C-alpha cells in the first residue's frame, strides 16, 4: 500500500497576496486620476458655457497651457528656487531646534512643567501676526521669510518629539538598567527608535506648513518667490498667469508631501507599524 502525502509547493513568480495588493493599488490610482479628471472636465464645461464667469476663472485648459509655458522660462525656476530656499532652510532650522527641545522637555516632568507656560503662550500665536515684527527687524529680505517658516514649522515637530519620548515603554527602559546599559546606548536602542516615527510625522506636517508660510510671506511681504509673482499677476490683472502659479504651488505641495511619505516609509521600514502596512 502506497501512502501519498500532499507536499506544499513553493509558489512561483509573484505571490497571490502581492498580486492582489498591486491590483488594489492600481485601482486606487485609477480612481484618483478619474476623480481629478472629472472635476477638471466639469470646470472646463462650466466655464465654457459661462456658468462660471471667465473674468473670475479662465478655462482649465488655458491655465494648464500657461503653466506648461512657464516651465520653459527662467523666471519661473528662479521663483521656485527662492520659494524652496525659504522652505528648506526654515524647515531645517525648525527641525534642529524642535527635536532636541521636544525630547528634552518630554523626558522628565521638571522641564515639562517649567516650559509648559511658555509653550502654551507662544503656540497659539499665528505666524501671520508676527509679520509686522519680522518686517521691522529684517525688512523684506530672506530673514523675514525664514523667521515665519521656522516659527510655524517648529511646533508640530516639537510636540511630536515630545509625544514620542513620552511613548517609550517603561519596561524597555527598565531592561536597559538591568543590563547596565549607558544613557547613550539606551537612547540609541530604545528612545530613538520609539521616537523616530513621531518625528517623521511631525516633519511631514511641518513641510506643508513651511511651504504655506513661505508663499504667504512672499505674497504679504513681497519677498522673492512664487508668492510675489502671484501677487504681481493679480495686480496686473493677468488672471491666467495667477492661476497657473497657484497650480504650480499646489503641485509643489503635493510633490513634497509624496516625497516625505516615500522617505518616511523607506527610512522606517523596520518599524512594526510600517511592516503591517506591507502585509
Phi, psi and omega per residue, in radians:
X1 nan 2.265 -3.080
X2 -1.825 2.203 3.110
X3 -1.644 2.293 3.120
X4 -1.970 2.366 3.129
X5 -2.064 2.548 3.097
X6 -1.497 1.869 3.117
X7 -1.592 2.380 -3.129
X8 -1.283 2.258 3.112
X9 -1.614 2.481 3.084
X10 -1.323 2.196 -3.095
X11 -1.114 2.458 3.123
X12 -1.718 2.529 3.110
X13 1.333 -2.574 -3.095
X14 -1.384 2.287 3.109
X15 -1.061 2.631 3.133
X16 -1.009 -0.670 3.141
X17 -1.091 -0.696 3.132
X18 -1.167 -0.673 3.128
X19 -1.158 -0.686 3.127
X20 -1.168 -0.695 3.097
X21 -1.125 -0.676 3.137
X22 -1.150 -0.725 3.109
X23 -1.132 -0.687 3.108
X24 -1.106 -0.746 3.114
X25 -1.119 -0.707 3.115
X26 -1.124 -0.695 3.135
X27 -1.164 -0.651 3.104
X28 -1.146 -0.731 3.093
X29 -1.088 -0.729 3.131
X30 -1.106 -0.726 3.121
X31 -1.128 -0.717 3.135
X32 -1.125 -0.790 3.138
X33 -1.107 -0.715 3.136
X34 -1.169 -0.626 3.089
X35 -1.130 -0.782 3.115
X36 -1.112 -0.769 3.140
X37 -1.090 -0.685 3.128
X38 -1.101 -0.743 3.126
X39 -1.128 -0.744 -3.127
X40 -1.143 -0.714 3.108
X41 -1.142 -0.725 3.122
X42 -1.094 -0.741 3.097
X43 -1.093 -0.751 3.136
X44 -1.035 -0.776 -3.131
X45 -1.172 -0.745 -3.130
X46 -1.110 -0.606 3.123
X47 -1.304 -0.702 -3.112
X48 -1.138 -0.547 -3.138
X49 -1.695 0.231 3.018
X50 1.153 0.411 2.971
X51 -1.229 -0.701 2.991
X52 -1.832 2.088 -3.093
X53 -1.065 2.388 3.130
X54 -1.143 -0.439 3.118
X55 -1.119 -0.448 3.128
X56 -1.660 -0.625 -3.016
X57 -2.548 1.864 3.099
X58 -1.169 2.845 3.082
X59 -0.993 2.535 -3.096
X60 -1.058 -0.650 -3.140
X61 -1.093 -0.661 3.116
X62 -1.203 -0.661 3.111
X63 -1.101 -0.815 3.122
X64 -1.089 -0.701 3.139
X65 -1.131 -0.730 3.109
X66 -1.162 -0.621 3.075
X67 -1.104 -0.778 3.115
X68 -1.128 -0.645 3.072
X69 -1.124 -0.669 -3.138
X70 -1.143 -0.460 3.123
X71 -1.115 -0.351 -3.140
X72 -1.652 0.137 -3.131
X73 -1.874 2.544 3.128
X74 -1.262 -0.488 -3.124
X75 -1.141 -0.660 3.117
X76 -1.098 -0.820 -3.107
X77 -1.196 -0.540 3.046
X78 -1.152 -0.757 3.077
X79 -1.110 -0.725 3.124
X80 -1.086 -0.726 3.121
X81 -1.103 -0.717 3.116
X82 -1.142 -0.698 3.112
X83 -1.140 -0.785 -3.139
X84 -1.193 -0.515 3.089
X85 -1.124 -0.847 3.096
X86 -1.103 -0.682 3.132
X87 -1.112 -0.880 -3.020
X88 -1.227 -0.788 -3.118
X89 -1.182 -0.750 3.118
X90 -1.108 -0.749 3.112
X91 -1.165 -0.649 3.100
X92 -1.132 -0.750 3.103
X93 -1.106 -0.737 3.124
X94 -1.080 -0.685 3.141
X95 -1.167 -0.788 -3.130
X96 -1.084 -0.615 -3.119
X97 -1.470 -0.689 -2.964
X98 -1.399 -0.662 -3.072
X99 -1.103 -0.928 3.103
X100 -1.086 -0.687 -3.123
X101 -1.124 -0.767 3.138
X102 -1.129 -0.722 3.138
X103 -1.198 -0.625 3.106
X104 -1.194 -0.789 -3.114
X105 -1.172 -0.672 -3.098
X106 -1.402 -0.182 -3.057
X107 -1.417 -0.292 -3.059
X108 -2.665 2.536 -3.136
X109 -1.114 -0.495 -3.079
X110 -1.144 -0.956 3.092
X111 -1.131 -0.515 3.100
X112 -1.109 -0.716 3.107
X113 -1.276 -0.617 -3.084
X114 -1.202 -0.656 -3.054
X115 -1.738 0.011 -3.066
X116 -1.092 -0.778 -3.103
X117 -1.128 -0.706 3.140
X118 -1.135 -0.744 -3.136
X119 -1.135 -0.772 -3.116
X120 -1.172 -0.404 3.087
X121 -1.412 -0.742 -3.040
X122 -1.451 -0.571 -3.013
X123 -1.084 -0.703 -3.102
X124 -1.301 -0.161 -3.083
X125 -1.221 2.115 3.093
X126 -1.167 2.454 -3.136
X127 -1.096 -0.569 -3.140
X128 -1.099 -0.553 3.141
X129 -1.181 -0.302 -3.139
X130 -1.606 0.009 -3.120
X131 -1.057 -0.808 3.109
X132 -1.005 -0.714 3.114
X133 -1.125 -0.758 -3.127
X134 -1.142 -0.695 3.117
X135 -1.169 -0.651 3.121
X136 -1.119 -0.633 -3.090
X137 -1.453 -0.732 -2.992
X138 -2.154 -0.002 -3.119
X139 1.272 -2.537 -3.112
X140 -1.872 0.465 -3.139
X141 -1.425 -3.085 -3.129
X142 -1.082 -0.517 -3.085
X143 -1.055 -0.625 3.111
X144 -1.097 -0.810 3.126
X145 -1.108 -0.720 -3.141
X146 -1.113 -0.699 3.134
X147 -1.089 -0.811 -3.109
X148 -1.154 -0.757 -3.140
X149 -1.134 -0.777 -3.126
X150 -1.113 -0.761 -3.116
X151 -1.105 -0.783 -3.101
X152 -1.232 -0.625 -3.091
X153 -1.396 -0.311 -3.043
X154 -1.126 -0.722 -2.932
X155 -1.245 -0.786 3.093
X156 -1.044 -0.684 3.135
X157 -1.199 -0.705 3.125
X158 -1.036 -0.863 -3.078
X159 -1.229 -0.611 3.098
X160 -1.175 -0.705 3.074
X161 -1.131 -0.678 3.121
X162 -1.124 -0.824 3.131
X163 -1.151 -0.606 3.133
X164 -1.105 -0.749 3.112
X165 -1.148 -0.703 -3.119
X166 -1.236 -0.311 -3.140
X167 -1.518 -0.039 3.133
X168 -1.078 2.338 -3.112
X169 -1.185 2.125 3.134
X170 -1.075 -0.529 3.137
X171 -1.156 -0.636 3.088
X172 -1.151 -0.672 3.084
X173 -1.162 -0.609 3.094
X174 -1.136 -0.636 3.095
X175 -1.097 -0.700 3.121
X176 -1.103 -0.606 3.110
X177 -1.284 -0.619 3.112
X178 -1.105 -0.734 3.132
X179 -1.491 0.113 3.071
X180 0.980 0.749 3.042
X181 -1.379 2.542 3.121
X182 -1.256 3.023 -3.123
X183 -1.110 -0.688 -3.133
X184 -1.148 -0.723 3.123
X185 -1.129 -0.733 3.112
X186 -1.131 -0.690 3.117
X187 -1.146 -0.726 -3.075
X188 -1.249 -0.714 -2.993
X189 -1.709 -0.269 -3.084
X190 -2.155 -0.984 -3.017
X191 -1.183 -0.882 -3.055
X192 -1.161 -0.748 3.077
X193 -1.063 -0.580 3.121
X194 -1.307 -0.538 -3.069
X195 -1.532 -0.441 -3.023
X196 -0.972 -0.778 3.125
X197 -1.091 -0.619 3.102
X198 -1.147 -0.772 3.140
X199 -1.120 -0.687 3.112
X200 -1.079 -0.712 3.081
X201 -1.122 -0.739 3.101
X202 -1.083 -0.679 3.106
X203 -1.126 -0.728 -3.124
X204 -1.144 -0.726 3.102
X205 -1.145 -0.782 -3.110
X206 -1.186 -0.456 3.101
X207 -1.057 -0.787 3.111
X208 -1.169 -0.701 3.121
X209 -1.124 -0.722 -3.131
X210 -1.100 -0.718 3.117
X211 -1.144 -0.735 3.126
X212 -1.090 -0.739 -3.136
X213 -1.257 -0.585 3.092
X214 -1.086 -0.794 3.138
X215 -1.244 -0.636 3.096
X216 -1.079 -0.751 3.116
X217 -1.102 -0.631 3.128
X218 -1.205 -0.625 3.131
X219 -1.281 -0.830 -3.026
X220 -1.381 -0.802 -3.054
X221 -1.511 -0.552 -3.083
X222 1.639 0.338 3.082
X223 -1.195 2.613 -3.094
X224 -1.055 2.414 3.116
X225 2.672 -3.044 -3.120
X226 -1.106 -0.641 -3.126
X227 -1.059 -0.728 3.112
X228 -1.155 -0.650 3.104
X229 -1.150 -0.622 3.051
X230 -1.087 -0.762 -3.141
X231 -1.123 -0.745 3.136
X232 -1.164 -0.667 3.100
X233 -1.132 -0.686 3.122
X234 -1.187 -0.684 -3.137
X235 -1.177 -0.533 -3.131
X236 -1.659 0.182 3.117
X237 1.075 0.454 3.051
X238 -1.531 1.327 -3.000
X239 -1.100 -0.721 -3.120
X240 -1.127 -0.740 3.087
X241 -1.076 -0.690 -3.128
X242 -1.088 -0.818 3.138
X243 -1.199 -0.564 3.086
X244 -1.125 -0.670 3.107
X245 -1.257 -0.625 3.058
X246 -1.115 -0.689 3.057
X247 -1.054 -0.694 3.124
X248 -1.108 -0.693 3.125
X249 -1.167 -0.664 3.101
X250 -1.123 -0.774 3.112
X251 -1.144 -0.634 3.115
X252 -1.135 -0.777 3.103
X253 -1.100 -0.727 3.100
X254 -1.117 -0.719 3.137
X255 -1.143 -0.735 3.135
X256 -1.155 -0.715 3.121
X257 -1.130 -0.707 3.101
X258 -1.127 -0.680 3.122
X259 -1.113 -0.761 3.133
X260 -1.139 -0.638 3.103
X261 -1.110 -0.748 3.136
X262 -1.144 -0.760 3.128
X263 -1.119 -0.703 -3.130
X264 -1.098 -0.793 -3.132
X265 -1.187 -0.643 3.138
X266 -1.240 -0.697 -3.090
X267 -1.329 -0.486 -3.072
X268 -1.992 0.553 -3.131
X269 -1.119 -0.375 -3.128
X270 -1.388 -0.271 -3.056
X271 -1.303 2.486 -3.090
X272 -0.983 -0.666 -3.103
X273 -1.144 -0.575 3.109
X274 -1.421 -0.507 3.072
X275 -1.201 -0.594 3.128
X276 -1.173 -0.542 3.136
X277 -1.167 -0.476 -3.096
X278 -1.421 -0.261 -3.098
X279 -1.345 nan nan
